[in-house]
Amino acid sequence: MISTVAGLARRFSGSAAWRRTRETAGGLADLLLPRVCVVCERSLAAHERGVVCGRCWTRLDAIPFPQCARCGHPHIQYSCRWCDLLPPFVRAVRSVCWAPSGSGGGIVHALKYEGWRVVAEGMADRMARLAWPRDVIDERTALVPVPLSPARQRERGFNQSELIARALASHWRIPVWTDLLDRQRNTETQTRLTPADRLRNVAGAFDVSASAAERLRGAHFVLVDDVVTTAATLNACAEALMRNGARIISYVTFGRARSASDRPLS
């Protein structure tokens, strides 16, 4: 009897009547509980999926070209000053857009502070389209999200960098390794700190778990974070990986903060 009912349910779920029922139910839900963009609060059109509207995605303040082949920062002067922020063992860095300004900052805020986890998929989709040097594409071993402290992860309920990394991994078809890096202590949020204070804040904050050290030998890892400002946090993570045998590191983020010499386009 149970198997008969289950079979009927499977046949009905694939029928035209079932599809019409679902469409009707979806239309009623949109009428009674209209979907709105979590960034601009504009009503989402019926064809728009997710929780961020197409307008906000298209209005990202994309990092302009030409860009430095190594750090991905736009060329403002003849020499690239942003590369000076990076240790010599960092191979390449890429970011999608400027943040926290504009819709990019709103998208990061929706994920990080408002708990809209599904936003990570759209962020990763755009990160997956970034252009990389050929050797990075050929060599990257795994994605490593920047870890949160246990206390902050309990408070937030998730690690936004891990959500982005897992969504990005489905595009790049490489694994996500969350057990390499340990955050040794809970650091102050970097948002309101000066560049010098940022360095002191994360100094010695990360280490490699003893059980994972063997997997680092000769590997090229791509560190993942939501936004990079001075790269202090990413550099601290990279240094911990390099101390324990990694060969080279790259970084990928959704947003990048402007440096003092960067000017918004008019």
Residue frames as qw, qx, qy, qz and C-alpha x, y, z in Angstrom:
[[0.000, 0.885, 0.465, 0.000, 0.00, 0.00, 0.00],
 [0.307, -0.807, 0.097, 0.496, 2.76, 2.41, 0.98],
 [0.413, -0.185, 0.591, 0.668, 4.74, 1.67, -2.18],
 [0.256, 0.601, 0.672, 0.347, 1.63, 2.25, -4.31],
 [0.099, -0.948, -0.254, 0.168, 1.02, 5.65, -2.73],
 [0.397, -0.630, 0.323, 0.585, 4.68, 6.58, -3.16],
 [0.419, 0.132, 0.675, 0.593, 4.56, 5.59, -6.82],
 [0.134, 0.808, 0.542, 0.191, 1.46, 7.70, -7.43],
 [0.254, -0.897, -0.038, 0.359, 3.12, 10.65, -5.67],
 [0.447, -0.356, 0.488, 0.659, 6.21, 10.35, -7.89],
 [0.324, 0.419, 0.677, 0.511, 4.09, 10.26, -11.06],
 [0.019, -0.909, -0.417, -0.016, 2.01, 13.26, -9.94],
 [0.378, -0.752, 0.096, 0.532, 5.11, 15.27, -9.00],
 [0.346, -0.195, 0.564, 0.724, 6.29, 15.12, -12.62],
 [0.281, 0.608, 0.712, 0.213, 2.93, 15.90, -14.19],
 [0.118, 0.450, 0.221, 0.857, 1.76, 19.15, -15.79],
 [0.473, -0.739, -0.374, -0.300, -0.88, 19.47, -13.06],
 [0.708, -0.506, -0.204, 0.449, 1.81, 19.41, -10.38],
 [0.443, 0.090, 0.102, 0.886, 3.84, 22.08, -12.18],
 [0.140, -0.612, -0.329, -0.705, 0.76, 24.30, -12.47],
 [0.627, -0.696, -0.351, 0.006, 0.05, 23.78, -8.77],
 [0.655, -0.309, -0.097, 0.683, 3.58, 24.81, -7.86],
 [0.245, 0.302, 0.218, 0.895, 3.44, 27.88, -10.10],
 [0.346, -0.708, -0.384, -0.482, 0.11, 28.91, -8.58],
 [0.693, -0.616, -0.272, 0.257, 1.43, 28.44, -5.06],
 [0.561, -0.087, 0.020, 0.823, 4.56, 30.44, -5.91],
 [0.039, 0.505, 0.300, 0.808, 2.44, 33.24, -7.36],
 [0.518, -0.745, -0.356, -0.226, 0.29, 33.37, -4.23],
 [0.708, -0.436, -0.176, 0.527, 3.39, 33.46, -2.04],
 [0.387, 0.143, 0.132, 0.901, 4.81, 36.39, -4.04],
 [0.196, -0.641, -0.362, -0.648, 1.48, 38.20, -3.74],
 [0.641, -0.714, -0.269, -0.085, 1.10, 37.67, 0.00],
 [0.627, -0.648, 0.186, 0.389, 4.82, 37.84, 0.86],
 [0.588, 0.801, -0.083, 0.072, 6.48, 39.80, -1.96],
 [0.837, -0.144, 0.030, 0.526, 10.16, 39.03, -2.37],
 [0.083, 0.992, -0.091, 0.006, 12.51, 41.98, -2.07],
 [0.662, 0.486, -0.370, 0.433, 16.21, 42.46, -2.73],
 [0.705, -0.575, -0.271, 0.313, 18.19, 42.18, 0.52],
 [0.504, -0.047, 0.024, 0.862, 20.49, 45.00, -0.66],
 [0.023, -0.133, -0.168, -0.977, 18.25, 47.72, -2.16],
 [0.270, 0.316, 0.719, -0.556, 14.84, 46.41, -0.95],
 [0.449, 0.274, -0.353, -0.774, 13.41, 46.68, -4.47],
 [0.846, 0.103, 0.383, -0.356, 10.75, 44.09, -5.27],
 [0.283, -0.289, 0.831, 0.381, 12.23, 41.13, -7.13],
 [0.603, 0.285, -0.353, -0.657, 10.77, 40.29, -10.51],
 [0.936, -0.038, 0.195, -0.289, 9.24, 36.85, -11.05],
 [0.865, 0.421, -0.236, 0.140, 12.22, 35.72, -13.15],
 [0.114, 0.718, -0.548, 0.415, 14.82, 36.84, -10.60],
 [0.867, -0.232, -0.434, 0.081, 16.21, 34.03, -8.48],
 [0.542, 0.017, -0.442, 0.715, 17.97, 34.33, -5.16],
 [0.284, -0.789, -0.452, 0.303, 17.68, 37.30, -2.83],
 [0.217, -0.537, 0.170, 0.797, 19.75, 39.95, -4.67],
 [0.578, 0.724, 0.271, -0.261, 18.18, 41.71, -7.66],
 [0.758, 0.365, 0.262, 0.473, 19.81, 41.82, -11.06],
 [0.147, 0.931, 0.003, 0.333, 20.23, 45.57, -10.81],
 [0.512, -0.799, 0.315, -0.004, 22.41, 45.29, -7.69],
 [0.843, -0.101, 0.398, 0.348, 24.55, 42.60, -9.32],
 [0.593, 0.596, 0.251, 0.480, 25.04, 44.68, -12.47],
 [0.029, -0.948, 0.050, -0.314, 25.85, 47.79, -10.43],
 [0.822, -0.411, 0.021, 0.394, 28.89, 46.24, -8.77],
 [0.077, 0.947, -0.283, -0.132, 31.77, 48.71, -8.82],
 [0.964, 0.137, 0.032, 0.225, 34.05, 46.34, -10.71],
 [0.491, -0.629, 0.303, 0.521, 37.79, 46.78, -10.33],
 [0.555, 0.791, -0.054, -0.254, 38.84, 48.49, -13.56],
 [0.845, 0.094, 0.250, 0.463, 41.50, 47.54, -16.08],
 [0.716, 0.311, -0.610, 0.132, 44.38, 47.57, -16.71],
 [0.759, -0.618, 0.119, -0.167, 45.33, 45.58, -13.64],
 [0.119, -0.653, 0.747, -0.033, 48.58, 44.34, -12.19],
 [0.718, 0.174, -0.632, -0.236, 49.17, 40.80, -13.43],
 [0.355, 0.078, -0.832, 0.419, 50.17, 39.71, -9.94],
 [0.013, 0.201, 0.675, -0.710, 47.94, 41.49, -7.42],
 [0.058, 0.578, 0.770, 0.265, 45.01, 42.39, -9.66],
 [0.101, -0.735, -0.307, 0.596, 45.00, 46.01, -8.52],
 [0.487, 0.825, 0.239, 0.161, 44.37, 48.71, -11.14],
 [0.621, 0.071, 0.007, 0.781, 47.45, 50.54, -12.34],
 [0.094, -0.956, -0.240, 0.142, 47.39, 54.01, -10.86],
 [0.094, -0.875, 0.403, 0.251, 51.09, 54.73, -11.23],
 [0.546, 0.566, -0.604, -0.135, 54.01, 53.21, -13.10],
 [0.242, 0.193, -0.912, 0.270, 54.83, 50.87, -10.20],
 [0.626, -0.453, -0.519, -0.365, 52.25, 48.82, -8.30],
 [0.127, -0.488, 0.552, -0.664, 52.16, 49.84, -4.65],
 [0.837, -0.249, 0.091, -0.480, 49.53, 47.25, -3.70],
 [0.876, 0.197, -0.422, 0.124, 52.02, 44.48, -4.46],
 [0.197, 0.509, -0.576, 0.609, 54.18, 45.92, -1.69],
 [0.642, -0.382, 0.291, -0.598, 51.57, 44.71, 0.81],
 [0.975, 0.037, -0.094, -0.200, 52.18, 41.09, -0.19],
 [0.615, -0.514, 0.568, 0.186, 54.90, 38.63, 0.93],
 [0.176, 0.532, -0.667, -0.491, 57.10, 37.34, -1.88],
 [0.146, 0.000, 0.986, 0.075, 55.51, 33.88, -1.74],
 [0.477, 0.544, 0.500, -0.476, 52.08, 35.19, -2.77],
 [0.419, 0.113, 0.683, 0.587, 51.70, 34.34, -6.46],
 [0.075, -0.333, -0.472, -0.813, 48.47, 36.14, -7.45],
 [0.101, 0.383, 0.631, -0.667, 45.50, 38.00, -5.94],
 [0.097, -0.303, -0.594, -0.739, 42.11, 38.64, -7.55],
 [0.143, 0.395, 0.618, -0.665, 38.95, 40.44, -6.44],
 [0.255, 0.589, 0.713, 0.282, 35.63, 41.16, -8.16],
 [0.000, -0.822, -0.303, -0.482, 34.69, 44.65, -7.02],
 [0.101, 0.383, -0.407, 0.823, 35.38, 47.55, -4.69],
 [0.609, -0.614, -0.480, -0.149, 33.88, 47.22, -1.21],
 [0.103, 0.422, 0.848, -0.303, 32.52, 48.19, 1.24],
 [0.257, 0.392, -0.010, -0.883, 31.14, 50.98, -0.96],
 [0.456, 0.206, -0.535, -0.681, 28.37, 50.46, -3.51],
 [0.879, -0.083, -0.122, -0.455, 26.24, 47.39, -4.04],
 [0.677, 0.252, -0.656, 0.219, 29.27, 45.12, -3.48],
 [0.024, 0.254, -0.647, 0.719, 29.47, 46.29, 0.11],
 [0.655, -0.108, 0.164, -0.730, 25.74, 45.77, 0.53],
 [0.868, 0.117, -0.436, -0.209, 26.00, 42.23, -0.78],
 [0.459, 0.237, -0.719, 0.465, 28.85, 41.42, 1.64],
 [0.259, -0.215, 0.478, -0.811, 26.86, 42.95, 4.51],
 [0.797, -0.057, -0.119, -0.589, 23.79, 40.85, 3.64],
 [0.819, 0.110, -0.559, 0.069, 25.86, 37.68, 3.87],
 [0.440, 0.237, -0.619, 0.606, 28.12, 38.52, 6.77],
 [0.055, -0.057, 0.517, -0.852, 25.86, 40.41, 9.16],
 [0.618, 0.035, 0.065, -0.783, 22.29, 39.63, 8.10],
 [0.532, -0.116, 0.824, -0.155, 22.73, 35.89, 7.60],
 [0.759, 0.516, 0.026, -0.395, 21.63, 35.63, 3.95],
 [0.598, -0.365, 0.663, 0.263, 23.81, 32.59, 3.22],
 [0.711, 0.487, 0.487, 0.137, 22.47, 32.04, -0.30],
 [0.211, 0.955, -0.131, -0.164, 24.21, 35.28, -1.34],
 [0.461, -0.558, 0.624, 0.293, 27.53, 33.38, -1.24],
 [0.695, 0.277, 0.623, 0.226, 26.53, 31.48, -4.38],
 [0.412, 0.885, 0.189, 0.107, 26.17, 34.65, -6.47],
 [0.205, -0.891, 0.379, 0.145, 29.42, 36.02, -5.09],
 [0.614, -0.293, 0.684, 0.264, 31.27, 32.81, -5.94],
 [0.668, 0.566, 0.463, 0.135, 29.76, 32.75, -9.42],
 [0.271, 0.957, -0.071, 0.072, 31.38, 36.11, -10.16],
 [0.403, -0.722, 0.549, 0.120, 34.65, 35.17, -8.45],
 [0.785, 0.038, 0.590, 0.185, 34.83, 32.07, -10.66],
 [0.600, 0.749, 0.233, 0.156, 34.96, 34.28, -13.77],
 [0.182, -0.911, 0.293, 0.224, 38.10, 36.14, -12.70],
 [0.770, 0.558, -0.281, 0.128, 41.13, 35.72, -14.96],
 [0.694, -0.632, 0.321, 0.127, 44.25, 34.07, -13.48],
 [0.123, 0.658, -0.705, -0.234, 47.77, 33.33, -14.66],
 [0.804, 0.172, -0.496, -0.279, 47.93, 29.93, -16.32],
 [0.397, 0.232, -0.811, 0.360, 50.18, 28.43, -13.65],
 [0.342, -0.115, 0.549, -0.754, 47.67, 29.26, -10.89],
 [0.801, 0.119, -0.086, -0.581, 44.90, 27.49, -12.79],
 [0.750, 0.271, -0.603, -0.039, 47.10, 24.43, -13.40],
 [0.380, 0.254, -0.740, 0.494, 48.61, 24.18, -9.91],
 [0.425, -0.398, 0.295, -0.757, 45.93, 25.16, -7.37],
 [0.227, 0.044, -0.959, 0.163, 45.54, 22.28, -4.95],
 [0.249, -0.585, -0.763, 0.112, 42.64, 23.39, -2.76],
 [0.135, -0.704, -0.091, -0.691, 40.66, 26.37, -1.52],
 [0.465, -0.241, -0.639, 0.564, 41.34, 27.36, 2.10],
 [0.188, -0.830, -0.305, -0.427, 38.80, 29.73, 3.69],
 [0.107, 0.441, -0.477, 0.752, 40.06, 32.17, 6.31],
 [0.456, -0.395, -0.789, 0.118, 38.87, 30.67, 9.61],
 [0.348, -0.718, 0.008, -0.602, 36.84, 32.47, 12.26],
 [0.047, -0.299, 0.792, -0.530, 37.52, 32.00, 15.93],
 [0.215, -0.308, -0.927, -0.004, 35.23, 29.38, 17.52],
 [0.005, 0.496, 0.539, -0.681, 33.51, 32.10, 19.57],
 [0.247, 0.401, -0.178, -0.864, 32.76, 34.28, 16.53],
 [0.288, 0.006, -0.826, -0.484, 31.58, 31.33, 14.47],
 [0.124, -0.410, -0.866, 0.258, 29.17, 30.31, 17.25],
 [0.093, 0.516, 0.285, -0.802, 27.91, 33.88, 17.44],
 [0.314, 0.380, -0.387, -0.779, 27.42, 34.21, 13.65],
 [0.822, 0.169, 0.430, -0.332, 26.37, 30.61, 13.03],
 [0.852, 0.429, 0.203, 0.220, 28.60, 30.18, 9.98],
 [0.423, -0.486, 0.316, 0.696, 31.87, 31.24, 8.40],
 [0.513, 0.763, 0.096, -0.383, 31.11, 33.44, 5.40],
 [0.120, 0.670, -0.658, -0.323, 34.49, 32.66, 3.80],
 [0.329, -0.073, 0.941, 0.031, 33.78, 28.94, 3.97],
 [0.553, 0.572, 0.525, -0.304, 30.37, 29.41, 2.33],
 [0.386, 0.807, -0.248, -0.372, 32.00, 31.34, -0.51],
 [0.083, -0.508, 0.834, 0.196, 34.79, 28.77, -0.84],
 [0.476, 0.140, 0.864, -0.083, 32.37, 25.85, -1.08],
 [0.559, 0.716, 0.297, -0.295, 30.32, 27.60, -3.75],
 [0.230, 0.802, -0.460, -0.305, 33.49, 28.51, -5.66],
 [0.357, -0.326, 0.870, 0.101, 34.79, 24.93, -5.44],
 [0.653, 0.406, 0.626, -0.132, 31.84, 23.71, -7.49],
 [0.487, 0.848, -0.071, -0.196, 32.97, 26.00, -10.33],
 [0.115, 0.767, -0.629, -0.059, 36.69, 25.27, -10.10],
 [0.961, 0.017, -0.248, -0.118, 36.28, 21.56, -9.26],
 [0.432, 0.355, -0.659, 0.502, 38.89, 21.54, -6.55],
 [0.552, -0.490, -0.655, 0.163, 38.40, 20.64, -2.87],
 [0.223, -0.796, 0.133, -0.546, 37.86, 22.94, 0.10],
 [0.659, -0.064, -0.617, 0.424, 40.13, 22.19, 3.05],
 [0.353, -0.794, -0.053, -0.492, 38.77, 23.65, 6.27],
 [0.853, -0.512, -0.051, 0.091, 41.01, 21.66, 8.61],
 [0.695, 0.362, -0.176, 0.596, 44.37, 23.17, 7.66],
 [0.134, 0.455, -0.239, 0.847, 44.25, 26.47, 9.52],
 [0.442, -0.606, -0.616, 0.240, 43.38, 27.05, 13.17],
 [0.028, -0.773, 0.039, -0.633, 42.62, 30.46, 14.58],
 [0.527, -0.009, -0.663, 0.531, 44.59, 30.50, 17.82],
 [0.111, -0.390, -0.509, 0.759, 42.80, 33.43, 19.41],
 [0.180, 0.811, 0.553, 0.065, 39.82, 35.69, 18.91],
 [0.373, 0.001, 0.084, 0.924, 41.07, 38.90, 17.30],
 [0.170, 0.596, 0.289, -0.730, 39.42, 42.30, 17.29],
 [0.597, 0.672, 0.432, 0.072, 37.46, 43.09, 14.13],
 [0.545, -0.048, 0.262, 0.795, 39.76, 44.67, 11.54],
 [0.220, 0.776, 0.501, 0.314, 37.15, 47.13, 10.24],
 [0.138, -0.980, -0.088, -0.110, 38.05, 50.11, 12.42],
 [0.717, -0.510, 0.188, 0.437, 41.80, 49.49, 12.79],
 [0.186, 0.856, -0.366, -0.314, 44.67, 51.36, 11.18],
 [0.800, 0.436, -0.412, -0.024, 46.99, 49.40, 8.85],
 [0.197, 0.486, -0.740, 0.422, 49.63, 49.10, 11.59],
 [0.537, -0.201, 0.564, -0.594, 47.04, 47.96, 14.13],
 [0.899, 0.221, -0.105, -0.363, 45.72, 45.39, 11.66],
 [0.605, 0.446, -0.639, 0.164, 49.16, 43.79, 11.44],
 [0.070, -0.340, 0.742, -0.573, 49.53, 43.63, 15.23],
 [0.709, -0.068, 0.256, -0.653, 45.99, 42.34, 15.64],
 [0.951, 0.195, -0.082, -0.226, 46.50, 39.21, 13.50],
 [0.273, 0.631, -0.710, 0.152, 50.19, 38.56, 14.24],
 [0.041, 0.208, -0.940, 0.267, 50.48, 34.95, 15.34],
 [0.621, 0.036, 0.304, -0.721, 46.71, 34.47, 15.24],
 [0.896, 0.268, -0.126, -0.332, 46.83, 31.48, 12.85],
 [0.252, -0.484, 0.835, 0.075, 48.59, 28.14, 12.84],
 [0.631, 0.187, -0.632, -0.409, 48.35, 24.84, 10.99],
 [0.855, -0.321, 0.227, -0.338, 46.78, 21.87, 12.71],
 [0.320, -0.517, 0.787, 0.103, 49.29, 19.10, 13.40],
 [0.682, 0.193, 0.704, -0.045, 47.18, 16.47, 11.64],
 [0.595, 0.766, 0.226, -0.094, 47.14, 18.47, 8.39],
 [0.179, -0.805, 0.405, 0.395, 50.80, 19.43, 8.07],
 [0.543, -0.117, 0.743, 0.373, 51.75, 16.53, 5.77],
 [0.488, 0.642, 0.578, 0.129, 49.25, 17.63, 3.12],
 [0.057, 0.946, -0.009, -0.320, 50.91, 21.04, 2.75],
 [0.542, -0.403, 0.515, 0.528, 54.14, 19.80, 1.21],
 [0.269, -0.051, 0.625, 0.731, 54.69, 21.44, -2.18],
 [0.182, 0.647, 0.738, 0.063, 51.07, 22.59, -2.55],
 [0.033, 0.168, 0.167, 0.971, 49.64, 25.76, -4.11],
 [0.049, -0.565, -0.766, 0.303, 46.70, 26.93, -1.99],
 [0.028, -0.480, -0.281, -0.831, 44.14, 29.63, -2.76],
 [0.102, -0.296, -0.642, 0.700, 43.02, 31.49, 0.35],
 [0.111, -0.574, -0.601, -0.545, 39.40, 32.72, 0.26],
 [0.114, -0.377, -0.512, 0.764, 37.90, 35.71, 2.08],
 [0.234, 0.791, 0.562, -0.055, 34.97, 38.04, 1.58],
 [0.197, 0.969, -0.005, 0.147, 36.89, 41.34, 1.46],
 [0.746, -0.080, -0.106, 0.653, 40.57, 42.31, 1.46],
 [0.070, -0.994, -0.074, 0.041, 41.72, 45.68, 2.77],
 [0.041, -0.848, 0.526, 0.048, 45.43, 45.68, 3.66],
 [0.814, 0.243, -0.524, -0.054, 45.78, 41.89, 3.24],
 [0.166, -0.564, 0.674, -0.448, 46.98, 41.62, 6.86],
 [0.789, -0.125, 0.460, -0.387, 44.66, 38.70, 7.69],
 [0.909, 0.405, -0.062, -0.077, 45.34, 36.84, 4.45],
 [0.388, 0.680, -0.562, 0.265, 49.08, 37.38, 4.84],
 [0.409, -0.467, 0.663, -0.419, 49.00, 35.97, 8.38],
 [0.912, 0.095, 0.305, -0.257, 47.17, 32.88, 7.10],
 [0.764, 0.593, -0.250, 0.051, 49.62, 32.50, 4.21],
 [0.073, 0.690, -0.647, 0.314, 52.63, 32.77, 6.51],
 [0.671, -0.279, 0.596, -0.343, 51.27, 29.95, 8.70],
 [0.926, 0.328, 0.140, -0.122, 50.80, 27.73, 5.64],
 [0.558, 0.712, -0.391, 0.169, 54.27, 28.52, 4.31],
 [0.262, -0.636, 0.652, -0.321, 55.95, 27.82, 7.65],
 [0.719, -0.122, 0.637, -0.250, 54.49, 24.35, 7.51],
 [0.507, -0.095, 0.779, 0.356, 55.51, 23.38, 3.99],
 [0.547, 0.736, 0.377, -0.133, 53.19, 24.98, 1.42],
 [0.626, 0.106, 0.333, 0.697, 55.01, 25.96, -1.77],
 [0.050, 0.113, 0.201, 0.972, 53.07, 29.04, -2.86],
 [0.100, 0.554, 0.697, -0.444, 49.80, 30.88, -2.07],
 [0.001, -0.323, -0.399, -0.858, 47.23, 32.87, -4.01],
 [0.136, 0.336, 0.586, -0.725, 44.28, 34.93, -2.69],
 [0.100, -0.385, -0.622, -0.674, 40.75, 35.41, -4.00],
 [0.051, 0.373, 0.584, -0.719, 38.11, 37.72, -2.52],
 [0.226, 0.729, 0.625, 0.165, 34.79, 39.13, -3.61],
 [0.011, 0.986, 0.126, 0.111, 35.49, 42.71, -2.47],
 [0.661, 0.043, -0.143, 0.736, 38.57, 44.88, -2.17],
 [0.185, -0.886, -0.242, 0.350, 38.89, 48.14, -0.26],
 [0.464, 0.813, -0.028, 0.350, 40.32, 51.10, -2.09],
 [0.657, -0.248, -0.180, 0.689, 43.76, 52.25, -1.03],
 [0.129, -0.734, -0.167, 0.646, 44.57, 55.91, -0.43],
 [0.098, -0.372, 0.481, 0.788, 45.76, 56.46, -4.02],
 [0.131, 0.351, 0.860, 0.347, 42.66, 54.91, -5.63],
 [0.245, 0.226, 0.106, -0.937, 39.97, 57.26, -6.87],
 [0.518, 0.441, 0.705, -0.202, 36.39, 56.36, -7.75],
 [0.258, 0.237, 0.587, 0.730, 35.51, 56.77, -11.41],
 [0.219, 0.249, 0.166, -0.929, 33.41, 59.87, -12.08]]
